[in-house]
């Protein structure tokens, strides 16, 4: 039997999960749904557990199902390096003035070239490495 572990912020007794303090949702929700559909078990680790029916419906990121099991984990790290950071959860924005300017070097030139390929409505993975410079130019 496949098992998938999700991290959530609040889970209710029925297995509905909110993720308001999570940094990234990624592909964990579709993967968990696929595992469930194939007879797997989804285990949710939550910061807290609430009574059934008390979560606001519009905050539920993963709905309850017959194969969802939850447990309270208490405080845990938001990322492997950090405890909870409101910036990572999208609750606050960093002012642009706090981002250091890039020095004119090969990385900045490549970032400018890639930025020039962007168009309105297009998608860009800013990920890590040299591509992180795109958002800064």
Z-matrix of the N, CA and C atoms (Angstrom, degrees):
N
C 1 1.454
C 2 1.534 1 108.36
N 3 1.312 2 115.78 1 131.66
C 4 1.469 3 120.43 2 176.30
C 5 1.519 4 109.74 3 -75.30
N 6 1.326 5 114.52 4 144.67
C 7 1.465 6 120.31 5 175.84
C 8 1.516 7 107.86 6 -130.44
N 9 1.307 8 116.78 7 136.70
C 10 1.466 9 122.22 8 178.32
C 11 1.517 10 106.62 9 -125.50
N 12 1.317 11 117.56 10 134.02
C 13 1.455 12 121.80 11 177.60
C 14 1.525 13 108.38 12 -108.38
N 15 1.325 14 116.41 13 124.42
C 16 1.458 15 122.79 14 176.15
C 17 1.519 16 108.91 15 -109.12
N 18 1.297 17 115.21 16 148.12
C 19 1.452 18 120.18 17 173.40
C 20 1.522 19 106.77 18 -105.42
N 21 1.315 20 116.74 19 128.38
C 22 1.454 21 121.65 20 177.38
C 23 1.509 22 109.91 21 -130.51
N 24 1.308 23 115.37 22 172.37
C 25 1.462 24 118.80 23 178.20
C 26 1.525 25 109.72 24 -89.62
N 27 1.328 26 116.49 25 -51.55
C 28 1.467 27 121.12 26 179.51
C 29 1.517 28 109.36 27 -132.27
N 30 1.309 29 116.30 28 133.89
C 31 1.463 30 121.94 29 174.01
C 32 1.517 31 107.63 30 -122.14
N 33 1.333 32 116.29 31 138.59
C 34 1.466 33 116.89 32 175.67
C 35 1.524 34 109.17 33 -94.06
N 36 1.315 35 116.26 34 174.01
C 37 1.460 36 121.55 35 -175.64
C 38 1.524 37 112.94 36 -62.91
N 39 1.342 38 117.06 37 -21.34
C 40 1.462 39 120.74 38 178.85
C 41 1.527 40 112.55 39 -84.17
N 42 1.344 41 116.88 40 -16.32
C 43 1.457 42 119.84 41 -179.51
C 44 1.512 43 114.82 42 106.97
N 45 1.339 44 118.35 43 4.07
C 46 1.467 45 120.55 44 173.73
C 47 1.526 46 107.89 45 -71.94
N 48 1.334 47 116.96 46 142.71
C 49 1.460 48 120.79 47 -174.00
C 50 1.525 49 111.06 48 -129.84
N 51 1.330 50 116.15 49 134.27
C 52 1.460 51 121.24 50 171.33
C 53 1.527 52 107.85 51 -105.66
N 54 1.328 53 116.28 52 156.83
C 55 1.462 54 120.54 53 -177.52
C 56 1.519 55 111.07 54 -136.53
N 57 1.342 56 115.86 55 40.45
C 58 1.462 57 119.49 56 -174.85
C 59 1.527 58 113.62 57 -66.10
N 60 1.301 59 118.90 58 -22.90
C 61 1.466 60 120.36 59 -179.65
C 62 1.524 61 113.01 60 -106.22
N 63 1.313 62 117.28 61 15.53
C 64 1.465 63 120.51 62 -178.87
C 65 1.520 64 110.54 63 -92.18
N 66 1.311 65 116.59 64 145.53
C 67 1.461 66 121.55 65 -177.42
C 68 1.519 67 111.94 66 -79.29
N 69 1.318 68 118.02 67 -39.63
C 70 1.464 69 121.63 68 -174.49
C 71 1.519 70 109.20 69 -141.45
N 72 1.317 71 116.68 70 134.78
C 73 1.470 72 120.33 71 175.04
C 74 1.527 73 109.70 72 -90.73
N 75 1.333 74 116.29 73 -32.66
C 76 1.457 75 121.41 74 177.15
C 77 1.516 76 112.65 75 50.87
N 78 1.290 77 115.41 76 -142.97
C 79 1.462 78 121.76 77 -178.02
C 80 1.521 79 112.86 78 -102.73
N 81 1.341 80 116.42 79 11.55
C 82 1.457 81 117.84 80 -175.67
C 83 1.525 82 113.00 81 -64.90
N 84 1.332 83 117.93 82 -33.95
C 85 1.467 84 119.41 83 -177.93
C 86 1.526 85 112.01 84 -68.84
N 87 1.357 86 119.78 85 -48.39
C 88 1.462 87 118.46 86 176.59
C 89 1.531 88 112.87 87 -63.89
N 90 1.321 89 117.53 88 -35.39
C 91 1.474 90 119.60 89 178.69
C 92 1.519 91 110.54 90 -65.76
N 93 1.322 92 116.43 91 -42.35
C 94 1.465 93 119.68 92 179.07
C 95 1.524 94 110.32 93 -64.27
N 96 1.333 95 117.10 94 -41.83
C 97 1.472 96 120.22 95 178.81
C 98 1.526 97 110.44 96 -62.64
N 99 1.333 98 117.04 97 -39.60
C 100 1.462 99 120.54 98 177.77
C 101 1.517 100 111.89 99 -64.70
N 102 1.329 101 116.71 100 -41.45
C 103 1.466 102 120.24 101 177.92
C 104 1.525 103 110.50 102 -62.68
N 105 1.334 104 116.04 103 -42.89
C 106 1.469 105 120.35 104 178.80
C 107 1.517 106 111.08 105 -60.73
N 108 1.312 107 115.13 106 -45.03
C 109 1.474 108 120.12 107 -177.54
C 110 1.528 109 111.41 108 -62.22
N 111 1.326 110 116.37 109 -27.93
C 112 1.469 111 121.09 110 179.44
C 113 1.528 112 112.27 111 -95.50
N 114 1.320 113 116.57 112 16.68
C 115 1.459 114 120.65 113 175.92
C 116 1.515 115 115.44 114 90.01
N 117 1.324 116 117.98 115 10.59
C 118 1.458 117 121.42 116 -179.30
C 119 1.514 118 112.46 117 -81.94
N 120 1.309 119 115.11 118 176.79
C 121 1.454 120 122.52 119 -179.65
C 122 1.521 121 108.81 120 -116.11
N 123 1.329 122 117.23 121 133.54
C 124 1.460 123 122.30 122 176.64
C 125 1.520 124 107.63 123 -107.89
N 126 1.329 125 115.42 124 121.88
C 127 1.456 126 121.79 125 179.27
C 128 1.519 127 107.44 126 -107.28
N 129 1.318 128 116.68 127 127.28
C 130 1.456 129 121.62 128 -178.20
C 131 1.517 130 109.66 129 -108.70
N 132 1.325 131 115.71 130 126.76
C 133 1.460 132 121.65 131 174.88
C 134 1.517 133 106.48 132 -101.61
N 135 1.307 134 117.92 133 117.01
C 136 1.452 135 121.94 134 -177.50
C 137 1.513 136 112.82 135 -116.42
N 138 1.313 137 115.05 136 154.39
C 139 1.469 138 120.23 137 175.80
C 140 1.523 139 109.49 138 -67.91
N 141 1.320 140 115.06 139 -33.82
C 142 1.465 141 120.13 140 -179.96
C 143 1.531 142 109.50 141 -150.80
N 144 1.316 143 115.54 142 160.77
C 145 1.461 144 122.33 143 177.74
C 146 1.518 145 107.93 144 -119.01
N 147 1.332 146 116.30 145 137.30
C 148 1.464 147 120.24 146 179.40
C 149 1.526 148 109.79 147 -119.03
N 150 1.302 149 115.65 148 168.39
C 151 1.463 150 121.70 149 177.28
C 152 1.530 151 109.89 150 -66.52
N 153 1.299 152 116.21 151 151.71
C 154 1.469 153 121.50 152 178.10
C 155 1.522 154 110.14 153 -59.06
N 156 1.322 155 116.42 154 137.55
C 157 1.458 156 121.46 155 176.29
C 158 1.516 157 114.88 156 81.03
N 159 1.319 158 119.11 157 8.34
C 160 1.464 159 120.08 158 -177.50
C 161 1.529 160 113.66 159 -101.26
N 162 1.321 161 118.57 160 -9.25
C 163 1.469 162 120.62 161 179.81
C 164 1.527 163 110.35 162 -82.50
N 165 1.325 164 118.24 163 135.82
C 166 1.466 165 119.59 164 175.06
C 167 1.536 166 109.30 165 -62.90
N 168 1.306 167 117.34 166 128.27
C 169 1.466 168 121.66 167 -174.71
C 170 1.524 169 112.69 168 -55.80
N 171 1.327 170 118.04 169 -37.32
C 172 1.460 171 119.34 170 -177.13
C 173 1.528 172 113.03 171 -73.26
N 174 1.333 173 118.12 172 -9.79
C 175 1.458 174 121.39 173 177.38
C 176 1.524 175 113.13 174 -95.20
N 177 1.331 176 117.14 175 -10.58
C 178 1.464 177 120.70 176 -177.92
C 179 1.522 178 109.19 177 -73.38
N 180 1.332 179 116.55 178 119.08
C 181 1.466 180 122.42 179 179.81
C 182 1.520 181 111.14 180 -96.11
N 183 1.304 182 116.92 181 -26.96
C 184 1.465 183 121.21 182 178.09
C 185 1.517 184 107.80 183 -133.37
N 186 1.340 185 117.32 184 113.13
C 187 1.469 186 120.29 185 -176.64
C 188 1.530 187 111.96 186 -77.37
N 189 1.313 188 115.26 187 156.44
C 190 1.464 189 121.71 188 179.37
C 191 1.518 190 110.50 189 -65.81
N 192 1.315 191 114.61 190 151.05
C 193 1.467 192 120.31 191 172.28
C 194 1.518 193 107.21 192 -148.78
N 195 1.311 194 115.90 193 177.21
C 196 1.462 195 119.45 194 -176.64
C 197 1.526 196 112.46 195 -69.81
N 198 1.326 197 117.68 196 -19.77
C 199 1.462 198 118.91 197 -177.25
C 200 1.527 199 112.95 198 -107.42
N 201 1.345 200 117.23 199 18.75
C 202 1.457 201 120.20 200 178.50
C 203 1.521 202 109.67 201 -96.15
N 204 1.312 203 116.04 202 131.94
C 205 1.456 204 122.45 203 177.52
C 206 1.518 205 107.46 204 -126.70
N 207 1.331 206 117.99 205 140.32
C 208 1.459 207 119.72 206 -177.27
C 209 1.518 208 112.78 207 -127.91
N 210 1.329 209 114.35 208 156.99
C 211 1.453 210 119.45 209 174.05
C 212 1.513 211 108.79 210 -148.47
N 213 1.321 212 115.51 211 149.28
C 214 1.457 213 121.00 212 179.08
C 215 1.519 214 109.22 213 -86.14
N 216 1.330 215 115.08 214 128.31
C 217 1.463 216 119.17 215 -178.41
C 218 1.515 217 111.86 216 -110.12
N 219 1.317 218 117.14 217 -9.35
C 220 1.454 219 119.93 218 -176.44
C 221 1.517 220 110.44 219 70.90
N 222 1.302 221 116.85 220 -158.19
C 223 1.465 222 120.95 221 -177.93
C 224 1.525 223 109.74 222 -68.27
N 225 1.318 224 115.49 223 131.58
C 226 1.455 225 120.90 224 174.60
C 227 1.520 226 108.06 225 -141.44
N 228 1.302 227 117.53 226 170.70
C 229 1.455 228 121.89 227 -175.76
C 230 1.524 229 110.93 228 -74.93
N 231 1.321 230 116.10 229 141.93
C 232 1.459 231 121.75 230 178.15
C 233 1.529 232 110.11 231 -76.26
N 234 1.319 233 116.49 232 -39.35
C 235 1.459 234 122.55 233 172.93
C 236 1.524 235 106.76 234 -131.79
N 237 1.315 236 116.91 235 174.54
C 238 1.456 237 117.81 236 -178.23
C 239 1.524 238 112.46 237 -65.80
N 240 1.345 239 117.68 238 -19.74
C 241 1.462 240 120.67 239 179.49
C 242 1.527 241 114.14 240 -101.42
N 243 1.321 242 117.28 241 -27.26
C 244 1.467 243 120.07 242 -167.81
C 245 1.516 244 114.07 243 -122.27
N 246 1.322 245 113.56 244 146.30
C 247 1.459 246 119.62 245 164.53
C 248 1.538 247 105.57 246 -74.72
N 249 1.280 248 118.52 247 -168.60
C 250 1.467 249 121.61 248 -176.20
C 251 1.530 250 112.76 249 -57.90
N 252 1.316 251 116.35 250 129.89
C 253 1.462 252 123.65 251 175.88
C 254 1.530 253 108.12 252 -127.33
N 255 1.334 254 119.67 253 115.03
C 256 1.471 255 120.90 254 179.95
C 257 1.533 256 112.68 255 -58.10
N 258 1.321 257 117.66 256 -28.83
C 259 1.467 258 120.37 257 178.21
C 260 1.522 259 111.14 258 -62.99
N 261 1.325 260 117.31 259 -41.62
C 262 1.461 261 120.91 260 -178.76
C 263 1.516 262 111.88 261 -67.98
N 264 1.319 263 117.35 262 -30.37
C 265 1.459 264 121.34 263 -179.53
C 266 1.529 265 112.28 264 -84.76
N 267 1.327 266 116.81 265 -1.66
C 268 1.464 267 120.23 266 179.03
C 269 1.517 268 113.60 267 79.88
N 270 1.318 269 117.88 268 13.45
C 271 1.461 270 120.99 269 -179.91
C 272 1.522 271 111.88 270 -81.42
N 273 1.315 272 117.12 271 -24.39
C 274 1.463 273 123.02 272 177.81
C 275 1.523 274 108.57 273 -132.87
N 276 1.318 275 116.26 274 159.54
C 277 1.458 276 121.25 275 175.09
C 278 1.518 277 108.83 276 -116.71
N 279 1.321 278 115.99 277 144.46
C 280 1.456 279 120.78 278 175.65
C 281 1.519 280 108.23 279 -83.12
N 282 1.334 281 118.78 280 128.86
C 283 1.469 282 119.99 281 176.81
C 284 1.530 283 110.60 282 -61.58
N 285 1.325 284 116.88 283 140.26
C 286 1.460 285 120.96 284 -179.41
C 287 1.523 286 112.33 285 -56.87
N 288 1.322 287 116.80 286 -29.91
C 289 1.459 288 120.07 287 -179.40
C 290 1.534 289 112.62 288 -64.23
N 291 1.335 290 118.00 289 -18.15
C 292 1.456 291 121.07 290 -179.69
C 293 1.528 292 113.46 291 -85.61
N 294 1.327 293 117.37 292 -9.79
C 295 1.454 294 120.19 293 177.98
C 296 1.525 295 108.83 294 -84.15
N 297 1.327 296 118.69 295 127.91
C 298 1.460 297 119.99 296 178.93
C 299 1.531 298 110.78 297 -68.71
N 300 1.322 299 116.15 298 145.53
C 301 1.458 300 121.10 299 177.87
C 302 1.521 301 109.48 300 -73.59
N 303 1.326 302 115.84 301 145.59
C 304 1.458 303 120.39 302 176.54
C 305 1.522 304 110.11 303 -79.23
N 306 1.294 305 115.85 304 140.21
C 307 1.464 306 120.54 305 174.60
C 308 1.528 307 107.83 306 -77.85
N 309 1.314 308 116.94 307 148.82
C 310 1.461 309 120.28 308 178.90
C 311 1.527 310 108.87 309 -72.82
N 312 1.315 311 115.32 310 103.04
C 313 1.459 312 122.26 311 176.68
C 314 1.522 313 108.16 312 -148.44
N 315 1.309 314 118.31 313 -170.88
C 316 1.461 315 121.78 314 -176.38
C 317 1.534 316 111.80 315 -60.24
N 318 1.329 317 116.85 316 -38.63
C 319 1.473 318 119.70 317 -179.53
C 320 1.531 319 111.14 318 -62.11
N 321 1.346 320 116.85 319 -43.28
C 322 1.456 321 120.37 320 -179.33
C 323 1.529 322 110.22 321 -67.96
N 324 1.311 323 118.12 322 -38.41
C 325 1.471 324 121.19 323 179.00
C 326 1.526 325 110.27 324 -63.75
N 327 1.322 326 117.27 325 -43.54
C 328 1.467 327 120.62 326 177.74
C 329 1.530 328 110.05 327 -64.48
N 330 1.321 329 117.85 328 -42.24
C 331 1.466 330 121.30 329 179.33
C 332 1.522 331 110.58 330 -62.37
N 333 1.321 332 117.92 331 -41.21
C 334 1.475 333 121.07 332 177.32
C 335 1.523 334 110.80 333 -63.07
N 336 1.322 335 116.57 334 -42.59
C 337 1.468 336 120.37 335 179.75
C 338 1.529 337 111.00 336 -62.53
N 339 1.322 338 116.94 337 -42.81
C 340 1.472 339 120.73 338 179.13
C 341 1.525 340 110.56 339 -68.04
N 342 1.323 341 117.20 340 -39.40
C 343 1.458 342 120.73 341 178.91
C 344 1.520 343 111.17 342 -61.07
N 345 1.327 344 117.00 343 -36.46
C 346 1.462 345 120.10 344 -179.22
C 347 1.525 346 112.38 345 -65.53
N 348 1.336 347 117.07 346 -16.53
C 349 1.473 348 121.48 347 178.28
C 350 1.530 349 112.96 348 -86.51
N 351 1.318 350 117.06 349 -10.01
C 352 1.464 351 120.00 350 179.90
C 353 1.514 352 110.74 351 -72.81
N 354 1.319 353 116.14 352 152.25
C 355 1.457 354 121.59 353 177.56
C 356 1.525 355 108.68 354 -140.35
N 357 1.341 356 117.35 355 156.51
C 358 1.470 357 120.10 356 -178.69
C 359 1.528 358 111.31 357 -56.56
N 360 1.312 359 115.58 358 132.07
C 361 1.464 360 121.16 359 178.99
C 362 1.519 361 113.48 360 86.19
N 363 1.328 362 117.50 361 -7.10
C 364 1.459 363 121.04 362 179.59
C 365 1.519 364 111.50 363 -77.46
N 366 1.313 365 115.83 364 163.28
C 367 1.460 366 121.44 365 179.19
C 368 1.519 367 109.45 366 -112.47
N 369 1.311 368 115.66 367 145.58
C 370 1.458 369 121.03 368 -179.49
C 371 1.514 370 108.22 369 -144.15
N 372 1.322 371 116.83 370 128.12
C 373 1.456 372 121.06 371 175.29
C 374 1.519 373 107.79 372 -88.27
N 375 1.326 374 116.66 373 111.13
C 376 1.453 375 120.98 374 -178.20
C 377 1.519 376 111.95 375 -84.62
N 378 1.315 377 117.41 376 -10.00
C 379 1.443 378 125.35 377 170.88
C 380 1.501 379 118.40 378 23.79
N 381 1.331 380 115.64 379 -120.02
C 382 1.461 381 121.12 380 -176.72
C 383 1.524 382 108.80 381 -140.55
N 384 1.316 383 114.98 382 171.70
C 385 1.453 384 119.61 383 179.87
C 386 1.511 385 111.76 384 79.55
N 387 1.318 386 115.84 385 -146.36
C 388 1.476 387 120.88 386 -174.79
C 389 1.529 388 112.13 387 -63.64
N 390 1.341 389 117.31 388 -27.39
C 391 1.462 390 119.62 389 -178.31
C 392 1.530 391 113.25 390 -67.19
N 393 1.328 392 118.27 391 -18.59
C 394 1.459 393 119.46 392 178.45
C 395 1.525 394 111.39 393 -66.53
N 396 1.330 395 117.57 394 -20.01
C 397 1.463 396 121.22 395 178.10
C 398 1.514 397 113.56 396 -70.99
N 399 1.348 398 117.44 397 -20.65
C 400 1.466 399 120.49 398 -178.80
C 401 1.516 400 110.85 399 -59.37
N 402 1.330 401 117.08 400 -44.89
C 403 1.464 402 120.06 401 -178.11
C 404 1.525 403 111.54 402 -69.88
N 405 1.313 404 117.38 403 -21.07
C 406 1.466 405 120.06 404 -177.83
C 407 1.527 406 112.62 405 -89.43
N 408 1.336 407 118.39 406 -18.96
C 409 1.466 408 119.47 407 174.77
C 410 1.496 409 107.56 408 -94.22
